[in-house]
Amino acid sequence: MNKKTMRVAMATVIAAAGQHVMAEAPSYNYVQFDYVVSGDTQLKSSGLSSESLDVEQGFALQGAFEIGDYMLVMGRHHALDYDDSDGTFLGVDNAVINDMTFIGVGAHLPIADMLDVYGAVGFSRPTYTNVAGEGYGLEVGARVNVEMIEAALWYNMGSTDTKAGSQTVDIDPELLGLDVAISFAPEAPQLVLGYVDATHELKAGATDADIEYDYFSIGVRKSF
């Protein structure tokens, strides 16, 4: 995980929270669609040369639904396609390199008029080069709402496994994300600018490998 990226993201949320402006608490009833505009990935494997690919296209979905005053159900998913015009990566067409799904149940806690923290645990399904793991995941984050800007900093990790033949494959995802939603009019959908920095770590017998990737996205969010 890029430590410089983490420091910059945390500073952004802290700076926004430090502004003395009254605003409504962030909403936990929303749906969001993002189009991935740029990004890349690097595959690192023990004993093998690394591979680097650029994002060709991709999308991400996320949403949440509040239950009562503090409980919530949330989920997120991204699917990324990469430019492999020379056909060398994995030797197959349409390789699924690092798609990710998380669905969890948790709670949020307001700690100021415009600042909430939240956490959720649930189902995690990361993909590592056409192999999908299934297991548990955890997400924690902070959301701040200042005038027309709503920012969210979140961290998601998981521990999953799957079978590849007779061998057990462990896939452990780790993601750090920042979403900045901009409101242009009351009740209108928000414009969302996002960034994700992530790693999917694989262990299979004596093999250790990592997919390190990041991407920028632009999307729309509708709160209800």
PyMOL commands that set and color helices and strands:
alter all, ss='L'
color gray80, all
select helices_A, chain A and resi 3-17
alter helices_A, ss='H'
color red, helices_A
select strands_A, chain A and resi 30-45+51-67+71-82+100-112+115-128+131-132+134-146+149-164+167-182+190-204+207-223
alter strands_A, ss='S'
color yellow, strands_A
deselect
rebuild
show_as cartoon
